[in-house]
Amino acid sequence: QVQLVESGGGSVQAGGSLRLSCAVSGIRFSIYDMGWYRQAPGKQRELVAAITRGSSTRYADSVKGRFTISRDNVEKTVYLQMNSLKPEDTAVYYCNANTNLPVRDYWGQGTQVTVSS
């Protein structure tokens, strides 16, 4: 059974920091590309940050320089360090695991991040 369990969300004031974690089980974590997505009320889900199985990273322009994605293949966990948070970062954040060999795509249940001004 594949599970992606996010944690670390919460409420913080603008300028604060949070660290999200996504613990993964049931898959061979090291061969998966991992990503963090977010969805704000009334908006489409968008990619925030991604890290390949080779640890290459990419970020949405809106979070570059503030967020850092990382992975621990031993702990089978992906992290999202979020600094200098802004009210517009408020959303439900989702963890994603995907691979093309074979094609697989898994999602966590989401964790709420609320940033107040």
Sine and cosine of phi, psi and omega as CSV:
sin_phi,cos_phi,sin_psi,cos_psi,sin_omega,cos_omega
0.00,0.00,0.81,-0.58,-0.02,-1.00
-1.00,0.08,0.75,-0.66,0.06,-1.00
-0.71,-0.71,0.71,-0.70,0.17,-0.99
-0.84,-0.55,0.90,-0.44,-0.10,-1.00
-0.88,-0.48,0.94,-0.35,0.02,-1.00
-1.00,0.08,0.49,-0.87,0.10,-1.00
-0.45,-0.89,0.22,-0.97,0.07,-1.00
0.98,-0.21,-0.09,1.00,0.04,-1.00
-0.95,0.32,0.15,-0.99,0.01,-1.00
0.30,-0.95,-0.26,-0.97,-0.01,-1.00
-0.94,-0.34,0.69,-0.73,-0.03,-1.00
-0.53,-0.85,0.43,-0.90,0.08,-1.00
-0.99,0.14,0.39,-0.92,0.04,-1.00
-0.81,0.58,0.67,-0.74,-0.05,-1.00
1.00,-0.06,-0.20,0.98,-0.01,-1.00
-0.99,0.13,-0.07,-1.00,-0.06,-1.00
-0.73,-0.68,0.49,-0.87,0.16,-0.99
-0.62,-0.79,0.44,-0.90,0.09,-1.00
-0.82,-0.57,0.89,-0.45,0.05,-1.00
-1.00,-0.02,0.59,-0.81,0.08,-1.00
-0.82,-0.58,0.52,-0.86,0.08,-1.00
-0.72,-0.70,0.95,-0.31,0.01,-1.00
-1.00,-0.02,0.79,-0.62,-0.13,-0.99
-0.91,-0.42,0.67,-0.74,0.09,-1.00
-0.60,-0.80,0.37,-0.93,0.07,-1.00
1.00,0.02,-0.02,1.00,0.05,-1.00
-0.70,-0.72,0.26,-0.96,0.07,-1.00
-0.99,0.14,1.00,0.06,-0.20,-0.98
-0.78,0.62,-0.65,0.76,-0.17,-0.99
-0.90,0.43,-0.33,0.94,-0.04,-1.00
-0.99,-0.12,0.01,1.00,-0.04,-1.00
-0.99,-0.12,0.63,-0.77,0.26,-0.96
-0.98,0.18,0.61,-0.79,-0.07,-1.00
-0.85,-0.53,0.50,-0.86,0.01,-1.00
-0.52,-0.85,0.40,-0.92,0.17,-0.99
-0.92,-0.40,0.77,-0.64,0.06,-1.00
-0.86,-0.51,0.28,-0.96,0.10,-1.00
-0.61,-0.79,0.43,-0.90,0.03,-1.00
-0.64,-0.77,0.89,-0.46,0.06,-1.00
-1.00,-0.02,0.38,-0.92,0.00,-1.00
-0.82,0.57,0.77,-0.63,0.03,-1.00
0.98,0.22,0.09,1.00,-0.02,-1.00
-0.85,-0.53,0.31,-0.95,0.04,-1.00
-0.98,0.22,0.42,-0.91,0.09,-1.00
-0.92,0.40,0.69,-0.72,-0.02,-1.00
-0.75,-0.66,0.48,-0.88,0.06,-1.00
-0.96,0.27,0.75,-0.66,0.06,-1.00
-0.99,-0.15,-0.77,0.64,-0.04,-1.00
-0.38,-0.92,0.49,-0.87,0.02,-1.00
-0.64,-0.77,0.49,-0.87,0.06,-1.00
-0.67,-0.74,0.79,-0.61,-0.03,-1.00
-0.98,0.19,0.12,-0.99,0.04,-1.00
-0.91,0.41,-0.34,0.94,0.09,-1.00
-1.00,-0.04,0.12,0.99,0.05,-1.00
0.95,0.31,0.36,0.93,0.21,-0.98
-0.97,0.24,0.60,-0.80,-0.07,-1.00
-0.84,-0.54,0.41,-0.91,0.16,-0.99
-0.52,-0.86,0.44,-0.90,-0.12,-0.99
-0.69,-0.72,0.47,-0.88,0.19,-0.98
-0.91,0.42,0.57,-0.82,-0.02,-1.00
-0.83,0.55,-0.55,0.83,-0.08,-1.00
-0.93,0.36,-0.27,0.96,-0.04,-1.00
-0.87,-0.49,-0.04,1.00,-0.01,-1.00
-0.85,0.53,0.72,-0.70,0.01,-1.00
1.00,0.07,-0.19,0.98,0.00,-1.00
-0.90,-0.43,-0.56,0.83,-0.05,-1.00
-0.94,-0.34,0.52,-0.85,0.06,-1.00
-0.70,-0.71,0.81,-0.59,0.06,-1.00
-0.98,-0.19,0.60,-0.80,0.04,-1.00
-0.50,-0.87,0.24,-0.97,0.00,-1.00
-0.64,-0.77,0.47,-0.89,0.07,-1.00
-0.80,-0.60,0.97,-0.24,-0.06,-1.00
-0.95,0.32,-0.36,0.93,0.06,-1.00
-0.97,0.25,-0.72,0.69,0.00,-1.00
-0.99,0.15,-0.14,0.99,-0.03,-1.00
0.81,0.58,0.77,0.64,-0.06,-1.00
-0.69,-0.72,0.61,-0.79,0.12,-0.99
-0.89,-0.46,0.60,-0.80,-0.09,-1.00
-0.86,-0.52,0.43,-0.90,0.16,-0.99
-0.71,-0.70,0.96,-0.28,0.08,-1.00
-1.00,0.07,0.84,-0.54,-0.06,-1.00
-0.88,-0.48,0.90,-0.43,0.01,-1.00
-0.91,-0.42,0.28,-0.96,0.03,-1.00
0.75,0.66,0.76,0.65,-0.07,-1.00
-0.91,0.42,0.56,-0.83,-0.02,-1.00
-0.86,-0.51,0.40,-0.92,0.04,-1.00
-0.82,0.57,-0.54,0.84,0.00,-1.00
-0.95,0.30,-0.10,1.00,0.12,-0.99
-0.99,0.12,-0.10,1.00,0.02,-1.00
-0.88,0.48,0.82,-0.57,-0.05,-1.00
-0.02,-1.00,0.15,-0.99,0.24,-0.97
-1.00,0.01,0.78,-0.62,-0.04,-1.00
-0.97,-0.23,0.76,-0.65,-0.06,-1.00
-0.88,-0.48,0.62,-0.79,0.09,-1.00
-1.00,-0.09,0.63,-0.78,0.00,-1.00
-0.74,-0.67,0.64,-0.77,0.12,-0.99
-0.83,-0.55,0.75,-0.66,-0.02,-1.00
-0.54,-0.84,0.48,-0.88,0.06,-1.00
-0.49,-0.87,0.40,-0.92,0.02,-1.00
-0.97,-0.26,-0.05,1.00,-0.11,-0.99
-0.76,-0.65,0.98,0.18,-0.07,1.00
-0.98,0.19,0.01,-1.00,-0.01,-1.00
-0.95,0.30,0.87,-0.49,0.04,-1.00
-0.60,-0.80,0.56,-0.83,-0.04,-1.00
-0.50,-0.87,0.89,-0.47,-0.07,-1.00
-0.79,-0.61,0.52,-0.85,-0.03,-1.00
-0.78,-0.63,0.52,-0.85,0.17,-0.99
-1.00,0.09,-0.01,-1.00,-0.08,-1.00
-1.00,0.07,-0.24,0.97,0.04,-1.00
0.99,-0.13,0.47,-0.88,0.07,-1.00
-0.67,-0.74,0.70,-0.72,-0.08,-1.00
-0.99,0.15,0.73,-0.68,0.14,-0.99
-0.86,-0.51,0.82,-0.57,0.00,-1.00
-0.82,-0.58,0.83,-0.55,-0.01,-1.00
-0.90,-0.44,0.86,-0.51,-0.02,-1.00
-0.98,-0.20,0.51,-0.86,-0.03,-1.00
-1.00,0.03,0.00,0.00,0.00,0.00
